[in-house]
Amino acid sequence: MITAHQLEVRAGAQILLTDASFRIAPGDKVGLVGRNGAGKTTLTRILADEGQPAAGSVTRTGSVGYLPQDPRAGDPDVLARDRILGARGLDVVVAGLRRAEKQMASSDAAEHERGMRRYERLEAEFLAMGGYAAESEAATIAASLGLPERVLTQPLRTLSGGQRRRVELARILFSDAQTLLLDEPTNHLDADSVVWLRDFLRAFKGGLVVISHDVALLDQTVNRVFHLDATRAAIDVYNIGWKAYLEQRETDERRRHRERANAEKKAAALKAQADRMRYKATKATAAQNMERRANRLLAGLEDQRRADKVAKLRFPDPAPCGRTPLTASGLSKSYGSLEVFTDVDLAIDRGSRVVILGLNGAGKTTLLRLLAGLEPADTGSVEPGHGLRLGYYAQEHETLDTSRTVLENLRTSAPDLPAVEARRVLGSFLFSGDDVDKPAGVLSGGEKTRLALAALVVSSANVLLLDEPTNNLDPASRAEVLAALRSFTGAIVLVTHDEGAVQALGPERVVLLPDGVEDLWNPDYAELVSLA
């Protein structure tokens, strides 16, 4: 159970939440919602004890499993399977059993005997912790999240960002934590895995707080909704399911609107009467009382919700370039003995539209990184054409320097951009005032997405490499990104699970990984997008 008492949450100087008190008990399944930047991720980090409130307290009873938006936990040399088993301490016992087996294979009798005793002790401990049934449970969870056996036997450092995130989600679901805090858990999951996760969370008996833009997930799993209202720095608690919440919230907004309109009408009448009376000495006191009463009427109102601001995204006209600004030939990539893809050829013509499809782990992100020059290919080459200007959007936001400010990150993409223009661009992406001086490391996932997209806007790129650009975005911001994709006249190479993004792109060609087969786009491929 988690209890929050009079919390105040800040991001730098900005107050996100004040005087918030609530409790999450076993069986409570909370959808934490609010516009990008309202403080959802910051609040969740505090609940997980990975951040501190500006004021107030959080009390935790029982274990907590926390999935951040950009997980980077774990020794990169640890196998994926051991990372998952480590949630219950089984990885240590399994590693001990492996060492004991080596001892037992020794030709030295004494060493063999020590190995036998050690194996017997560790096996008893292993069985007491759930043993082979627990291993089977971990494997089932992993497989359900799109992590096959070959991925589980790889070190974490060889996995894609999406695979790492699914390993962390599998670890948390396997952990037996009594409360789960999940920040955008469906990112990087294929359609079948999303359906499985919905069923898992619906059957989960503990407490749950989930941040998600997956409406179906919220509709099928949550029985309470916490709405962070950025305009009031307040949290509104609805002890109802998702559809009922949507109806109730609209009812609340209509009520607030009526109350405000009535109060403003009464206050205006009182102030008008006070103005007529204030110049008469005998009625000056009465006029002051009317003025105070009018001000109390207005001060006692709940704030009316302002329309959520949305980043205005439009990619500028691309820099001039030759007919084929980017060419790749014979690309292959392996991690140790694992072959990701081989012999991939790709020619990106001026203004072309290309979608890269493949199952999770097929190398989609890796191919984009090779094209962006961020990682070397094992074989083959990437050749820039005349006038090439690349813009790369990374799904894990690794193009951002988290130690530098929002403004400094933008200026890195456009060093010659005047400071006034840089601030204007950031303002259109909802970074205003002191926000531009925040370190990028304190931004939420949605804010990092907006900053990375702002950097693309000022880059004048004529070839955009986009890796899941609609992840972490609220519906209004996602719509802006899709509109920008439609209108951009440069070339785009897109990796996405978002069918709407592919529709907006209107692709001409598709590259299928890991085989590297290239084909003209046709509607039959659309069915593969959410599965890829």
C-alpha positions, 0 to 999 in steps of 0.5 A: 500500500502507498499513502501520500500526505500533503504532497507538493511536487515541483519541477525546478521552480514550477509547482506541479502539485500542491497539498495532495493526499491519497492512498493506493490500497490492494485492489486499487487500479489507478489510471494516472492521467493529465497532459504532457508535462503535468507531472505524471512521471515526476509523481510516479518517481516520488511514489517509487522512492526514486525522487523526493517531494518538495513537501509532504510525505509518502509511506510505503507498505510492502514491495513496489515494482516500478517501470520508468519510461526509459529503463537503464537498470542492470549490469549490461553483461548480465543475461536477460533471463538472469535479469528477470529471475533477479527480481526474486533473487533466483539469479544468484541461486541459479548462478551458484548451481552452475558453479556447483555443477562445474565443481561436480564435474571435476576429476578431483575427488575432494572438489567433486564432493564439495560441489555435491554438498554445495549443489544439494544446499543450493537446490534446496534453497532454489526449490524453497524459492519456487524453483523450476515452477518460478523459472517456468513462470518467468519464461512464460511472462517473457514470451508473452511480452515478445521475448523469445528464448534466444533473447533471454540468453543474450547479455543486456548490452546486445538488446535493442531499447525496446527489448531492454524495456520488455525485459524490465517489464517482465522483471517487474511483473515476475517480482511478486511486488504488491504495488506496481507503478508502470509508466507507459508499459505498452511502449514497444509491445506488439499487439498480442503482447498488449492484449496479454498485458491487459489481461495480466493487469486486470487479474492482478490482485495488488495495487496498480498505478499506470500512466498510459496513452493506450485508452483500451488499457485504461478502459479494461484495467483501471477502477480509479482515475487520478487526473493531474490538472496542470492549471490548478496544480491539483489532483482530482480523484475519481473512484470510478472506471475509465468510461465513467470518469470521462463522463464525470469529468465533462459533467464537472467541467460544465458545472464549473463553467455554470458556477463561474458564469453565475458568480461572475454575473453576481460579482459584476452586479455587486461591483457596479452597485459599489461603484455607484455608492462609493462616492457617497460618504454615508454609503462608503462602508457599504460599498467596500463590503460589496466589493469584498463580497464580490471578490470572495465570490470569485475567489471561492470558485474552482478554476475552470479548466483551460484547453490543454496547450499543444505543441505546434509542430511543423517541419520546415522546408528541407535543405536542398540535396541531390537526387539520392541523399543517402545510400546504404549497401551490404549492411550487416550487424551481429552481437557476438554470435547473434546475427541481427540482419545481413546484406541490407541495401537501401537507397533513400531518394529525395522526398521518399517515404520508407517504412521499416517493418520486422518483429521485435528484435529484428534490428529496426532500431539498429538499422536506423542507428547505422544509417545515422552513423551512431553505430558501425556496421559489421559489413557494408557502408553508408554513403552520404549523397550531395547536400545530405542533412540527417535528422535522427529521432531516437525512441529512447531519447539518447540524442539528448544530453541529459546534463545540459539544459533544454535550450542548450540541447536545441542549440546543439542541433542549430549552433547558428540559431539566434537565442531569440529564435531558439526561445521562440521555437521552444515556446511553440513546443511548450517550453516557456520562461524558466522551462528552457533552463531545466536540465533535460534529465528532469523532463518527462517522457513526453517533454523529452519527445517534444524537445527531440522533435524541436531539435529536428525542426531547427535542423533543416534536415532533408532526411528524417530517421524516425524511431517510434516518434509518437511514443509518450505523446498525448492524443493532441500532440500525437495528432500534431506529429502526424500532421507534420509527417503528412506535410514534410517534403523531405525524405522520411525513414520510419520505424513505428508500431503506430498504424496512424503514423504509417497512414500519415506517412503514406509510404512508397516502400517497405523494408522487411527485417531481418532479411532486408527484403525491399518491396513497394508498399501495399495495403496488405503490409498495414496489417503487419504494423501493430504486430511488428 
